[in-house]
C-alpha cells in the first residue's frame, strides 16, 4: 500500500515541498539567499530597538497570561 507523501511549507520561501525534497530545498541557493536576507533584516530590526514592540503571537500570548 502506497503512503501519501507528507507536504511541508517552507516559511522562508513560502513554497510547499514534500518530505523527500525538504533537505534538498533547504540546501538550495535560492533558499539560502532568502534566509540570509531575512536574518539580516531581523538583525537590523533588533538593533533599531523596534523589535521589542512587535505584535507577534508569542508577545501577545505572554501578555495574555499575565
N, C-alpha and C positions, 0 to 999 in steps of 0.2 A: 504494500500500500504506500503510495507516494504521499509525502507530507508537503503542505503548502509552505513556501519559503516565507520566513518572517521578514517584515519590512521595518526598516528603521528610518528615522528622519534626521538628517544632519542639520543641527541648529545653526551652524556656521554658514553653510551653503544653501540652506533651505531646499534640499532635494531629498527624495526618498531613495534609499538603497536597500538591497536585500542583505541579509546577514553574511552571505558568502562574499559580497563585494564591499563590505564595510571597511575592512582593513586596507584594501586597495584604494578605496576612496579617500580615507584619512591620510594616506601617503601620497596622494596626488599633488601636483604643483599648484593647481588652482585652489584646492582646499588649504594648503599651507600658506599661500599668499593672503587669502581672505582671513585666516586665523591670525596671521601676523598683523594685519591691518586692524582687526578688532582688538587685539591685545594692546596695540599702540594707542588706539582711541581710548581704551579703558584706562591705561596708564596716565594719559593726559587728563582725563576727566577726574581721576583720583587726585592728581597733583593740583588741579584747579580748585579743589575744595567743593565742587558741585556734587560730587558723588554721594556724599552723606545725606543729601536731601532728595533722594530719588523716591519713586513710588513703587519700588519692586515688591514682589509678592512677599519676600522674606521680611522686608521692613514693615509692610502692612500687617503681616502675621504677628510679628514681635509686638507691635503696638496694640494689637487686639487682645493679647494675653496679659497685658499689664493692668 
